[in-house]
Amino acid sequence: MTSNNALTGVVVATVLPFNDDESIDWASYERALAHAASPDGIEAVFVNGHAGEGGALSRGERDDVIRCTRERLGASRPLIAGILAQSTREAVVEACAAAQAGADLLTVFPPATFAGARPEMVVAYVRAIAEAVDRPVIVFQYPLASGYGYSTETLVRLAALPSVVAVKEGSDSMRAYEDNVRALKAARPEFAILASNFDWFLAQLASGADGILSGLASLAPRPLVELWRASQRGDIAAMRAVSASLQPLVSAIYMAPRNEMYARIKYALQRLDVIASARTRSPFQPIDATAARAIDLALAQTNRSLLAGG
């Protein structure tokens, strides 16, 4: 079983490029993976999450993504797979398939039925997955405003499960983030907190984190590594400088509506000649002209060497 010590530092959530017919563009994916996963300081790779449009993939495609990524990574970095299911039975099958395909750890997303769910329901779901497969589990914490974010009480109860080793902390509220960090570390000091709040990285790291897990690392892995390392040194001035260098891109990628953030990352990667197409799977549409102009301007304002991958 992979130790949660591997969950320190920066974890890149990969995007998945598509061809014009919405089939997977494997050649572009290999370039995207090299861009995002090769830089020194990227500690693990996360596939089949929101950034990788995992919910739009068949289970067979998700397994193919895991196998392809495992082959390209070798044993150099841990591989994390997202589990997006709508029932406990489906989640267990998917988790076992992901492990067989080569995933080292699993990130469990909340099913659609979890809006306002009691802690007992959430804990039973995650426990069933954890007991069915010999892989460490990461809990995916949604923004609280979405209705799918877990309470501090629920997160502490999940952290009591031995196989649950970390939380991808995306509460999108600094008050909730700080409450969760304090409660989780008090209950289980070795439990990993992975900052994942879009444009809140500076504040989250300043409050305390064990790492960063982000789709933005698909586009800008080196700056996020610099931000993480500055936080480890306690160098607030350096953290502010890196955050300022990223601000144009962060503003363009995470402008409303936020659910198009990964399509915008793909557009930026296409403009950087990393991938061939910015296409996403339906029902997502190409980004509009306003977003495209904002990204083009942000890229023009950003030192391209900061965005160089491997």
Buried (B, 14 or more C-beta within 10 A) or exposed (E): EBEBEBBBBBBBBBBBBBBEEEEBBBEBBBBBBBBBBBBEBBBBBBBBBBBBBBBBBEBEBBBBBBBBBBEBBEEEBBBBBBBBBEEBEBBBBBBBBBBEBBBBBBBBBBBEEBEEBEBEBBBEBBBBBBEBBEBBBBBBBBBBEEEBBBBBEBBBBBBEBEBBBBBBBBBBBBEBBBBBBEBBBEEBEEBBBBBBBBBBBBBBBBBBBBBBBBBBBBBBBBBBBBBBBBBEEEEEEBBBBBBEBBBBBBBBBBBEEBEBBBBBBBBBBBBBEBBBBBBBBEEBEBBEEEBBEBBBBBBEEBEEEBBBBB
